[in-house]
Amino acid sequence: MSGRYPRREYQHGYEPGAPGPDSVPVYRRDIEAGRLDIAGAIELLGCLWFKVADNVTMVPEASEEMFGGAGTVPAITLGGVDSQGEDAVNDLTYLMLRITELLGIRDPNVNARYHYKKNPPDYLRRVSEVILSTKAVPAMYNDVANIAALEGLGESTEHARDYAVVGCVELVSTGRDYPSSSSIMLNLVAPLEMALFNGKRPITGEEQIGPSSGDPVGMNSFEEFWEAFKTQLDWLIEQAIQLNENFGAVHQEMMPSPLLSVFFEGPIAKGRDLIQGGALYNSSGATHIGFADVVDSLNAIEKAVFMDRKFGFADMLEAIKSNFSGVEGEKMRLYLQHRTPKYGTEDRIALKNSRNLIRHLFEVYQAHINYRGGPYRPAYWTMTNHAGLGGICGALPHGRRTGEVFASGITPVSGAAPELTACLNSVAALGGREVPGGWALNLKYTPEANIERMTERFAQTVEAYFRAGGHQVQFNIMTYEMLIEAKKDPQKYPELMVRVSGYSAYFKDLNEKMKDELIIRTQYDLTTGKAVPFPGMS
């Protein structure tokens, strides 16, 4: 196994690795010499899988709101290309896919890289079969897009090709990158609320949190509100970065990492510990929660307030503060929810606002260097924070009520993207070098009786999405009804594994909010390419 080295210095996120170039000859020699057969190899890998999975942390109840159901998320990365750009799929790749299929357990967090120019079609098909069998794993990564993103941060092509996934969806160059990939977790809804209320948030009342960015009621264009939002967002990012720098300074003084430093390229040559910037690459990750909800809120403001003049900003703010109470409030909420542009639909306003937000975040972070001398990497994965943080945020301009969960990762809001192709294209349009930290796109598909036919369509859909520029995608192969039943009768589904946002969990272990979020995620029919109506709705 080649080491996919850790992003953290506690029991989360230590990555076992992937079948490296030195592993395959050893395996083949043992097979040829009769010391090992296929069944024995699968048994050994099964033991490894269980060993990796048995490290389970105890967390307080408060942490369950943000990280519910998670194991220690040890990631194993398969497939893709090697450092020379050649097909890296080999015998051990298929054996690891087989043991993943046989066991169907939460950890390790198995990830399948796919290079649509280099990897064989049979490999994509086999990965698709395993996902349909386990209903949740592995997650899939686009080599072409991810290699380009790492190159954009200054990594050499050879090093970028040799990437692995750590933790949820984050990308690192094997044994060269000390990324601290979850340094910042930023709630994007907070600066939106502060832009709506001139630096204040409903949760804190009249306390001035952010800078004064102007009363939206007096604004004459969407561009004015966009500038106000950026003012609050940039201020919040500055606070987060400063806190991270302060933490890093304490870490450098009190917690050196001499043992870990031995296993990385850089520390010996530089004569510096990892925490002092000794690694070859020294990035810090900043992930964002509430992306789709913020984009849809911007869409609603631009369309309903400034373009169509359907509502005045004062009326919208009053409705938001009252949580859309009363007959008129509910009318407004339904209009905002159903009649304004949605991220995930290829609407030009939604595409513009989603791209602008991605671009702006990238530019803000690229203007900063972390305490180890490396860049900040924006990312879009949420674990279960989208449920926890949603519970402490007020109503929003796109019709979301107070306390409702946010959309996960970079996934569109549940029910907002009725066409699968449009959903995938709108997400893929955000790809490129501006998302170097990774993203989590969650899709739910209806299981089909004809597995052969579904496998074919499944693989074709992934191929098209990756060719369009999508970085990553992960799946739940299950129905609304199955999840509703599992919530009612957890003993009936004790081992139902679901993909959350970058990791897998057993459905019964999730908190109630997170179970509900999994239930309402948009379910697509691969045959029609359309969203399946939620039970009781048409």
PyMOL commands that set and color helices and strands:
alter all, ss='L'
color gray80, all
select helices_A, chain A and resi 23-32+38-53+61-67+91-103+121-134+143-152+157-161+189-196+202-204+216-218+222-254+258-262+267-270+274-276+291-307+313-321+326-339+348-366+385-390+420-428+451-467+480-488+490-492+507-509+512-520
alter helices_A, ss='H'
color red, helices_A
select strands_A, chain A and resi 2-4+15-18+75-79+109-114+139-142+163-166+170-173+184-187+284-289+376-379+442-445+472-477+497-499+504-506+523-525+530-531
alter strands_A, ss='S'
color yellow, strands_A
deselect
rebuild
show_as cartoon
